[in-house]
């Protein structure tokens, strides 16, 4: 090869080196970091679709790093701890979890507003059935919506000649003793939200708590997370349990007619599953693009269309309710069964959002632990004593004692004021310690027949 040709080739190689180096860096250095309690199917489909969308709109591929630190409760706790130490978490986006958690992060200054293009914002409902679907200041936006209901094992119920549970009260029936499961509210954000729906299905806070406690008393076990409850029902370990819709639908897709899901009539609220931009995001522009993609038509189609169909996910059916109005119109007759048009199904049930936000974020976890989880054996013995007493006057007196609340939780106003105190670690330890002693002594007294 002539010297001049060799020289030209060397020059071209030198010019290409920076581009080659940049390409190598892109394979190891993320362009976007997302923390999410979502399952791997959701992560995989949104990762693939966003990368294709970004390649099409901006001409280059994106590397996304997904951080998994557990469920909603663990993820929110992780972020709060990060921001106590620094002005950044080193993460760009919080994708998933409940609105109470995103509201809490916004209140603590952990998120920053996102201003959406008019085309996107105009298709997002401010409320569905009275439930706010995005923050007016833009700190969080619902990316999908969910509702809660009862997942049941239809095959086992039929074998035992038991009716299908269609109301929350059905889970309190004597026939359900030792035959249902519930998720640990200290670990599961969706469990706390489900328990709030049960509470608000009653006439007031004391009646709602009484219903919830009777459900806990019927539990065979307390599972770590909501997905574990779904697995317990599917495996036949229990007959039923409270579940979020998309967990139930995914399991039913595997099990077929052996399982069923009852959306509780008259007490159904569609709540947002938000997305937020975190303060100090290291890749803020890319984070903004991802949020806009999730809320675009293209992103919303992933939630509801069957895999392999035009615009749908590639491999996994996600069984999620989109939030955009126009997507329901555009996907009418094409959505995965049993997804519904949430704007037609929201009904007359009105969720008390202020009370729900406080109880979900602060009260349900520690109260469930003190009243049910720390004293499950005593709880079950007390409840069994009441059930064995039948419809007698003695049973009514025991039930009144059983459902009684401590003085600092006796009515809704007092309970909400007490819940706010639980954010202080010292107060929390004192208060929950009193609760634990209160419930345990009461259960022991009832079981002893005194």
N, C-alpha and C positions, 0 to 999 in steps of 0.2 A: 504494500500500500504506500503510495507517495507520501512524503512528509507533509505536504500541504493538506492532504485529505485527513491524515491522522490528527493534524492540528485542529482542523475544523470540527472533527468528531469530539475531540477533547473539550473544545469550547462549548459545543451543544450539551455535552454531559454536565459540564459545570453549571450551565444555565438551568438544566433540569433538576439539579440537586435540591434546591429549596422547595420546589413543588413536590418532589418525591418525599422529602423529609416531612413536609406538611401533611401529605397523605398518610404517612406512617403514624404521625402524632394523632391524627383524627381517629385512628383505630383504637388508641389506648386512652385518649383524653375525652371525657364526655362533653358534649355540647349542651346538655340539659340534664339536670338531676331532679328526680321526682320521688317523693316519699308517699307511699300509698298503702292503705290496708286492703286494697282490692286484690282479688285472686289473680293467679298467673294467667288465666285465660284472658281477662280484661287487659292486663298489662301487655300481653303478646299481641293482641289485635290492635290496640291503640298505638303501640310501638311501630308495628309494621305499617299501619295506615298513615300515621303522621310522617314517617320517613318518606313514603311515596309522595304524599302531599307536598312536603317541603322540597323534594327533588323536582317536582313538577313546577312549583311556584318560584323557587329560588335557585334551582340549578345544582344543588349539591346535597349529599346525604347527611344525615344527622346521627350521632351516637347518643343514645339515651341511657342513663344509669338509673335503675330503679332501686330504691332503698326500701327494705322491708324490716320494720322494727316491731312487728306484731299487729294487733287489731287497732281499732280506732282509739281506744283508751290509751294503749301503749304508745301509739304514734303521737297523740296530742301531748301526753306527758313528756315524751322525748323532746318534742319541739319546745315546750315551755322551759325545760331544763337547759336546752341549748341557748335560748335567748336570755336566761338569767345570767349567763356567763359572757355573752358577747352580743354584738349588734347583728350578727348573721349566724345562720345555722349551717351555712355552706350548701344549702338545698334551695332549689328554685320554686318548686310547686308542691302543694299538698293536694292530692287528688283522691277524693273519697272521704268517708266518715260522715258523721251527722252534722246538721247545721248548728246544734248547741256547741260542738267542739270548735267549729270554725268561728262562731260568734265569740267564744271565749278567747281564741287566739287573736281575733281582731281587737277585742277589748284590752288585751294585754300588750298591744302594739307589735304583734309578731307578723302581721300581714300588711300589705299596702294595697291601695285601690287599683283596680284595672278598669280602664275606660274602653268599653266595647264599641265597635262600629255600629252605626244605627241599624244596618241590615240584620245584625245578630240580636241586638237589644230589643228591637221591635217584636221579635218572635218569642221572647221570654216572658212568661206571665209573671206579674208582680206577686200574685197569690193564686193558689188553687184551693178552693174550699176554705178560704180564710187563712191558709198557711202561707207565710211569706216564702218566696222561692229564690230571692236574691237580696243581697244587702243594698239598700238605697245608695250607700256611699261607694259601692263597688268592691268591698273587701272580699266578698265571696259570692259565687253564683252557683245555683243548682245545676249540676251537669246531667243528672237523671233524677227521677223521682221513684219513691218506693212506698209500699204500704205493708201492713203487718196483718197476719191472720194465723190460722191454725193448720199446721201440717198434720195429717193423720194417716195411720196405716189401715187402709180400707179393708184389706184382706183379713187382718187380725181382728178388727172390729166385727166383721161379719161372722168370723169363726166363733167369737165370744158372744154373739147376738147382742151387741151393744150399738146404740145409735151413733151416727156421725156427729162429732162435736162441731156445731156451727156458731155458737156464741161463747164468749169468754166464760160465762157462768157454767157452761157445760163441763169445763175443765175442773170445776169445784165439786162435781158430783161424787158421791160415795163410791160409785163403780169405778172411778178413775184413781182411787187410792193406790199409790205405788205403781201407777201405770203411765205417768207422764214425766217429762224432763223439762228443765229450765236452765238457761245459761247464766253463768256467773256475771252479775251486773257490775262487779268491780273490774271485770276484764273486757266486757263486750258492750260497745256503744249501741249496737242494734238491739241488744237485749234490754238495755235501759229505755230505749225508745219504745219498744214493744210494751214494757211494763207501764209506761206512761199512758199508752193507748188504753190499756186495761183500766187504769185508775180513772181516766177521763170518760170511760164508758158508764161510770156510775154517777149518781146524783151529786155527790160531793166527795171531798178528800177522804174522810173516815170510811165512807162506804166503798170507795175505790180501793183503799188499802185493805179493807176486810176481804174483798174479792181476791186481791192479789195474794194475800197471806194464805187463803184457803187453797189457791193454786199451788203455792210453794209447799204447803202441807201435804198435798197429794203427790208430790214429786218422788220418784224412785231415786233420782240423783240430780245433782247440779253439775252441768257440763261446763267446761272451761269457756267455750265460745258458742255462738249461735249455730255455726256449721256443725258442731258436735251434736247439738240437739237434732238437727236434720238427719245426721247419720244414725243416731239412736233410733229414730222413728223408722227410717228405711231398713235398718237391720232387724227390726222387730223387738228391740230391747224395751221399748215403751210404745204405747199406742198413739200418743199425740204430744205436741208441744207448740209453743208460740214460735213463729218463724217470719223472717222477712221474705217478701214475695219471690225475689229472684233466687234465693237459696232453695226455696221450695220447688220452683219451676225447674231448676236444673236437676234436682233429684228426681222429680216426677218424669222428666225426659229419659232418665236411665231406668226407672222402675216400672213405668207404665201405669196401668190401672190399679196396681197394688197400693198406690199412694194417692192422696187427694189433698187439696188445699182449699180451705174455707176462708174467704174474705168476709169478715164479720160485718153483717148488715147493720147500717145505722151508726157504726163507730169506726168508719174507715177514713183516715186522713192520708193524703199523699204528701209525703215529706221529702225535701230536697236532699240529694247526695252531692255536696258541693265540691268546688275546686277553688283554690286560693293561691295568690302570688305571695310568696314569703318575703319578709323584709330582708334586705341585703342579698337578694338573689344574685349569685355569681354570673348567671346567664340570663339577665332580665329580658332582653329582646326575644330570645328563643322561648322563654317561659310565656311571654305574652302571645307569641305565635301559637304555642301549644294550647293555651286556654281558648284562644279564638277558634282553633281547629276543633277542639272538643265540643264547642258550642255551635259550630257550623252545621249545615245540613249533612255534610259528608261525615262528620264525626258522630252526629246523632243517629245516622242510619246504622252504625255499627251496633248500637244497643238492641235494635228491634228486628232487624232483618235476618232471615235464615242464612247460615254460612254458605258461601258459594254463589249466592244470587248477586246480580248487579248492585253495587253499592254496599253490599253486606260484608260481614267479616269473612275472612278467608277460611278459617277452620273451626272456630268455636261459636256456638250459639250463646249469646250473653244474657238473654231473657231480662232485659232492663227496659223500664218505661222511659222513653225520651222526654225531654222537657219542652222542646220547641213545638209551638202550635202547628206550624206548617208541615212538620214531619208526619203528624197524624193524618193530615189530609193527603200528603203525597204517598204515604205507605198504607193507605186504607186497603184492606183485603190482602196485604202482602206480609203483615207483621207475624212474628212467631205467635203461635197459640200457646198460652191463653192470655197474651197481653191485650190490654183494653185501651180505649181512648179515655185518658184520665179526666179530660174536660167534660166528658159525658157522665162519668161515674163518681165524681167527687161528692155528690149528695148534699145533705143538709147538716152533716156533722161539722161542728165548728170547734177546732182545737184551741184551747187557751194557751197561746204560744209563750206568754211570759212565765206562767206557772210551769209549763212543760220544760222550758229552757233551764230554769233553776233546778227543778227536780231531776231532770236527766243528767245535768252536768255535775250536781253536787249531792243529791239526796239518795237516789235509788241504789247506788252502789253500796255506800256504808250502811244503809238501813237494811238492805237484803242480807248483808253479811251478818249484822248483829241479830236480826230477827229470825233468820232461817239457816244460813250456812254454818254459823258458829255453834248452833244448837239444833242441828237437824234431827238427831235422835230424839231429843226432848220434844221438839216440834211434832214429830210423827206420832209419838206416844200420846201427846195431849190431843191431837186431832183424832186419833183412833178411839180414844175414850169418848169424845164427843159423838163420833159416828155410831158407836155402840149404844149410846144412850137414846138413839132414834129421835122421835119427835116429842119427847117428854119435856115437861117444864124444867127438869134438871138439865137437859141438853141445851135448852134455850139460855139458861143462866150461865152454863159453861161456855157457850158460844159467845155470849156478850163479853165475858171475861177474856176469852181467847183473842178476840178482835180488838180489844181495847188498846189504845196507843199511850205512850208516855205523855206526860203533861206538856212537854215542849214540842209535841207533834199533834196535839189533840184536835186542832182545827187547821184549816188551810192557811190562814194568815200566820199563825204561830209556827206552823211547819216550815213555811217559806222563810220566815225570819231565822229559824234555827238552821235551815240549810245554808244560808249565807255565812253563818259562823263557822261552818266546816272547812272553809278555805284556810283558816288558821290552824296549823298542825297541832298546837297545844290544845286548843278548844276542841278540835276534832277527836283527839285521843280521850279527853275527859267525857265528851258527850256520847261518843260511841261506846265507851266503857260502861256508862250508865245504862244505855239501851241494852247492851248485851246482858247485864245482870237482871234488868227488868223482864226481858222476854224469857230468859232461862228459868228464873224463879216462878214466873207465871205458868209456864208449861209444866214444870215439875208439880206445881200445886194442882193443876187441872188433872194431870195423869194420876195423881194420888187420890183424886176424887174429893178434894177439900175445897 
